[in-house]
Amino acid sequence: MSSEIVHPIMDRENSGMGVKSSPTTWLVFYGLIFAGFAYLSTLHVEGESFGFHSILPVSFILIVAAISRKALEALFAGIIAGLLLLDPVNIFTSLGDVSMNVVMDETIAWIVLVCGMMGGLINILERGGAVLSFGDMLASRVKSKRSTMVTTVVLGMLVFIDDYLNSLAVSSSMKSLTDRYKISREKLAFLVDSTAAPVCILVPISTWAVYFAALLEENGAAAEGAGMSLYMQAIPFMAYGWIALLVVFLVASGLLGDLGAMKDAEKRAQAGQPIPDGIKQDGFDTSHTKAVKPVVGLFNFLAPMAVLVAASVYYEIDLLLGALVASTFTIVLYFWQNLLSFTQLVESMIDGFRVMLHPIATVCAGFMLKEVNDQLGMTPYIIDTLAPFLSKEMMPALIFATMAAVVFATGSSWGVYIITLPIVVPMAMTLDINMPLVVGALLSSSAFGSHACFFSDSTVLSAQGSGCTPMQHAVTQIPYVALGALMTFFVFVALGFALA
């Protein structure tokens, strides 16, 4: 037996994409790093800021992710490192407290239930033949690789109500068609993810708009009842959303070629392997798909989707209530048509929930990291460090760059603004900067972080729905994300001098 074995966690998720090393090597590596963080904690004076040390856990996460290609492993390594920096003596107590705080958080409960319900609903659609019928309908009209990619983008734009719905529904319904035209699962994940958060911020009828409009009112950026009005005024200035859509359309139409790791993924797909190495077919179940008439199957796909959107809008853009209504409707519809027995329908819901456990765990770990970063004071440190460089003209661009880095580091495209808006809004008012422009920069940074971060919710769900790992998805899309971010920064520089 070889003395070198694949890291067990690495093998389960990536099978060959990570670095081979012995368990002893990994123990020594983590042991030395964790000992270093414990030592740094002894240098901290109670009551003072952690300063530069506050960004070290996130930096460690990026290093571990680059080596292991594991989102979940990297996150937990960073969480432990941060807790050691805070209090190495009570590490287990702190870990338990952070875990309990996250589990009891209302937002986390919402995410767990939404992801689970959406997973169950999609699994029912798969087993009832609806997804297959929808794919066949598209296949009869889409006749090329380019039109398949453009169709994926257009579908992503149409499902604008929530990025979770976009990430799971579009990817699941397009997999068979993209496989037929030898499009890699990584490119499918990129096409879907690029029309998730970037589209949601541009449409005032979305979960993002409702959340941020309320947040703007709470932090004095808009008067009571005027948050949505300010949000809509800021839509033209949400540069990253517009640029991300431009980039993904250029890629889908073939005008922008494959870059970086995406080139290797597409070469593999063209050779007949659209699914990346190490991906086990343990996702949504297609082995027991029911054969139905095309028209019936198409109705059985479109009707639940219509109910899901309508119910979500009716309940004030609440995807959880929408998913509950749509799941109930679908169960009754499929049972009435005798497509699946009640037992099979319940099993489909449970199995779909089970498929979503790994993405849910990754998102929960991201929230744990955010709480650790909040205790370390990472976000205020970054903002305070850049404050001396702020000017009226450069503030929109620096807001975008700073907050994009923070959201990318924390994976929290919503939660981080609860901390930063009370800081950013008064600064903008003091400098008398165009508020819609500032809001546009903030929403752009939020969309970028959700799009780019390898452990953000939309990235993880896009990868899950498409059939690749979050790291495979993140690595292949990073050249396009970086291009969009660079263009956005210069757009805000120009807007700052023109309007601020």
Secondary structure, DSSP 4 states (H G I P E B T S, - for coil): --S----HHHHHHTSSSS----HHHHHHHHHHHHHHHHHHHHHPPTTS--GGGGGHHHHHHHHHHHHH--HHHHHHHHHHHHHHHH-STTHHHHHHHHHHHHHT-HHHHHHHHHHHHHHHHHHHHHHTTHHHHHHHHHHTT--SHHHHHHHHHHHHHH--S-HHHIIIIIHHHHHHHHHHTT--HHHHHHHHHTTSHHHHTT-SSSHHHHHHHHHHHHTTSS-TT-HHHHHHHHGGG-HHHHHHHHHHHHHHTTSS---THHHHHHHHHHTT--SPTT--S-SS--TTPPP--HHHHHHHHHHHHHHHHHHHHHTTS-HHHHHHHHHHHHHHHHHHTTSS-HHHHHHHHHHHHHHTHHHHHHHHHHHHHHHHHHHHTHHHHHHHHHGGG--TTTHHHHHHHHHHHHHHHH--TTTHHHHHHHHHHHHHHHTT--HHHHHHHHHHHHHHHHHH-TTSHHHHHHHHHHTS-HHHHHHHHHHHHHHHHHHHHHHHHHHHHHH-
